[in-house]
Structure formats: structure tokens, C-alpha cells
Amino acid sequence: MRSLLAVLCALFLPARGKHRATPTPAVRRFHRPLPTPKAPRPADVIEADRLPLVRPYLGGFEWQQEGERQLDRRAAAALSTTGVDFLGVPA
């Protein structure tokens, strides 16, 4: 029979060498990558990565003018094949 001191030592001080008394399962540790810190932005910088720089209703007039200029260019190209000079609409 084992002595009381041997039982207490086995209970509170387990074997730590290569030849352990009881095998313990191997613990696999997975290291999660740390999140990358975002650089602080100055307060006076507006973040517009996914926003339009000009509102659509403000650019509509310019788009309309560009469409009219394109129609004038097409008309000039079509009339130039027949020998007619197209001067366009006076602005």
C-alpha cells in the first residue's frame, strides 16, 4: 500500500518528464491573425470611396448638352457624305 505522502505528491505534483505516469492528450493551439488596425483619418477628409462626387441631378444638364453635341457631330458626319456643310445650331 502506498503511503499518504506518495498519494498526495502524485495528486498535486504530477510527473513532468518524457515518461509521464498518465499520457495527456496533445493540445493544438490555433493562432488567429490579429486584425489590422485602420489608420485614423483626419476629421477634415471626406471619405467618398463609393459615393459619386457630383449628384446626378447636377450632372444631368451637362449630360444633356453632351448628348446634343454628339447628335450635331453625327448630323455633320452624315451630311458631309452628301457634300453639305453643317454648321450646327448656334449656341
C-alpha positions, 0 to 999 in steps of 0.5 A: 500500500502506498503511503499518504505522502506518495498519494498526495505528491502524485495528486498535486505534483504530477510527473513532468518528464518524457515518461509521464505516469498518465499520457495527456492528450496533445493540445493544438493551439490555433493562432488567429491573425490579429486584425489590422488596425485602420489608420485614423483619418483626419476629421477634415477628409471626406471619405467618398470611396463609393459615393459619386462626387457630383449628384446626378441631378447636377450632372444631368444638364451637362449630360444633356448638352453632351448628348446634343453635341454628339447628335450635331457631330453625327448630323455633320458626319452624315451630311458631309457624305452628301457634300453639305456643310453643317454648321450646327445650331448656334449656341 
